[in-house]
Amino acid sequence: MSLGATTALAVTAPLVLAGATPASAAACAGSVAGVSATTYADRLVRAWGSGNTATANCYASTATSRTLFGQASPGGIHWRRVSTEGAAGTIYVTYHDDARGGNLTIGVQNVGLRAGNGWHAAYTAKFSNEPKAWNAVQWSDNLVRAWGRGDAKWTAYYATPAAVRSLHKVAAVGGSHWTRIATEGAAGTTYVTYRNDVTRHTLVIGVSNVGLSQGDAHAAYTVQYH
């Protein structure tokens, strides 16, 4: 049975990571036996998203936790609940990663079927169209390609507003003549250098490694043009 339309859930639960992580994670104290399956899954995704392994391990079975943290650690902050369905005593809650793409479906035992105090009731996790694990160089390349073809939507996705403005000061459409010539890392940032094969100018894109690891869009935050 369907427990809610995708559109409605997308509106009522835009980001499950808003709010505090549940307390008493380490010892799984208290009882969550009566917590709705949707809230239960939200709490798990929130804990995984922020890298709180103790809380995640309370809500998830060992296999589920291994699946989640094996995919990404932390899971990132852009997971949005998009649907909820029930079948045979399990509630399946699906989330979409608005930054990287891909879906995650968590299966939670329904209220009344959970053992003891209700912990570890999220017993399955399945990814589909998994989020793209772009590294910093690939991310920068994607930005330069998007800017090069004049794609404002994807330029704004890969870069911060300030970085987009810097690129547009160089040119509204960057063109296709940029070649990557160097890459170096410093203080949590990867700097990727490109040379224009026609003008011989250089462009240096700075990509936040922390931003990428957390699943953020707009990870390219600095632009230098020489």
Disulfide bonds with the S-S distance in Angstrom:
Cys28-Cys58 1.99
